[in-house]
Amino acid sequence: MQDVAKQAVREYVENHSRQDLLSSVLDEELPRYAEALERLGK
């Protein structure tokens, strides 16, 4: 049972850490390329 709990916690931390990292990168980099992305979207 402990192994199952450890695995669940490990997966939770890995998934949320990646999401947090991705969110922070996007928050920092998207504004830099906002104009180019806007033009590409047209």
Order of alpha helices (4+ residues) and beta strands (2+ residues): alpha-alpha
